[in-house]
Amino acid sequence: MDYISAKQAAEKWNTHVRVVQEHCKAGRIPGAKRLERAWMIPSDAEKPEDLRRTRRNSGQVSRQAETASAKGVQSAAKQSEPAYLTCVLLSAVIPMPKENPDAVLSTLPDDGQRSQYAAELAYLRGDFDAVKSYFAGVSKEDATYLCAADITICAAMATRDYTLFKQITQSVKKLEQHTRSSDTRLAASLVPVLAAVCMNAPHMAPTWLRNSDFTAFPIDARPMLVFMQIKYLQSMKEQNGMLAAAQTARNLYRREDAFTLVDIYLTCFCACAYYALGQMDQTQDYLHQSVELCADGGFVSPLGEYTTWVGGLLEIALKKSNPAFEQAVLAHIEGTLKNWLFFHNEYAKDNASLLLTTKEYQLAVLLKEGKTYEQAASQLCLSVGRIRNLVSVIYEKLGISKKADIKRFVY
């Protein structure tokens, strides 16, 4: 059976989403079921009778009919574009059973979502070729296109495929610029933000992320927005804020017998924050929990992404918690860690003028030209001490460690 969302049903029936949700809650739509915070409605379901309407006089009904007709025209215009899913990643909002993560696939309402979720599981297991193969078969007209773009961008980063990364980001940008749907525009805008936070480029974060203002986004996007917020705090080295946000979100989203992709990353974030704060016992505790969440499903990617943030403690946690899983994780790290570093440098090179402030970029150009710190200080009317501080910031943003590397990023 095919399903549609409450929003799609509202457009189909010329009514409001809240009205459709109330019908679902009252059991007036046969076959409707709730997945996480969203209602899924059989595509062939008929619109329930609105009992309030029978109480209105004929003049009110006439005026409503005119309004409904106008809405119908607007709805038809909206339906000329795909109803893109705005949850970003399905595995961030639809929980998987702890004992058998793949069992969630049979609960999804259509083939598109099942394929999308399977690709997300493949990413977690480090099967990046499967993710790329999946994306190659997704059309821009598919509702899951933007979700697929998100997970494939991450796969591109892990495999040093900068060409694919640029193809996806350019395609999504074009979609964002030309869409008539505000929902699509919001969903598309999240793709470059995900890339920026994953590449530790906090200065490219939009204002809404810096201010933690998610009011413009649908509720289904909230878990991924929280992930981006915490990743932003990590990049800014705001460890206490990062820890508080991660622990709060874990308590909010925690389930007894199921978990989501975000649950895994929130646990990793707690470990990273405690490590940065010098609290090693708590770091080991959260690493142990991370390994427990990942081991049964063979999820190596999240652990690999955060190994550099916890020193060598991940290896210790693996030996204590799950030695059999240790080799799989270490093999994954060996194959992807250099790729992420390469990708960061390529990303910084393409976006250097955006990553750096005007003063930092001016300094970078002078250093590329061979100017000394004293010469740069004189030309920019700054002290040599201030120049040294700016150089440290430039190195950190570009992911480099010496002046000679600047020429790769500045033209």
Secondary structure by P-SEA (a helix, b strand, c coil): cccccaaaaaaaacccaaaaaaaaaacccccccccccccccccccccccccccccccaaaaaaaaaaaaaaaaaaaaaacccccccccccccccccccccccccccccccaaaaaaaaaaaaaaacaaaaaaaaaaaccccccaaaaaaaaaaaaaaaacaaaaaaaaaaaaaaaaaccccaaaaaaaaaaaaaaaaaacccccccccccccccccccccaaaaaaaaaaaaaaaacaaaaaaaaaaaaaaaacccccccaaaaaaaaaaaaaaaaaccaaaaaaaaaaaaaaccccccaaaaaaccccccaaaaaaaaaccccaaaaaaaaaaacaaaaaaaaaaaaaacccccccaaaaaaaaaaaacccaaaaaaaacccaaaaaaaaaaaaaaaccccccccccccc
